[in-house]
Amino acid sequence: MRALIQRVTQAQVHVDGALVGQCGPGVLVLVCAMQGDGDALPAKLAAKISKLRIFKDDEGRMNRSLVDIGGEALVISQFTLAADTSRGNRPGFSAAAAPAEGERLYEAFAAELGKHVPTQTGRFGADMAVSLVNDGPVTIWLDTDT
């Protein structure tokens, strides 16, 4: 699985003009299931994100986790994280999991993250409008293959 984590002061997602998910201080997680991802990966990725020390401590150093600060998460499915741009100018997405498998792993990831911190989601496969206030900015790329 791949994830792009953005530390935020707030984030929200709308589908067809309706608010479907939001979070206060915490993280916006854009997540993509890849072909061959196994059932253990959602829990592994969720645990890593919840413990990732990307929030400031009392001395201003990034030394606190999402759990430490009592933060929230907004999880958005993002198959474009699987983009392959090695052949020309049009990205290919064949490395992404098939839609049904991608949705299953996305839902499993959001449920696992929800065991650690309050978590809301977007809508898998929908055309979403995501807004955020990036804090820092801090943006971290995670891949369970590395």
Secondary structure, DSSP 8 states (H G I E B T S, - for coil): -EEEEEEEEEEEEEETTEEEEEESSEEEEEEE-BTT--TTHHHHHHHHHHH---EE-TTSSEEE-HHHHT-EEEEEE-GGGG-B-SSSSS-B-TTB--HHHHHHHHHHHHHHHHTTS-EEE--TTS-EEEEEEEEEEEEEEEETT-
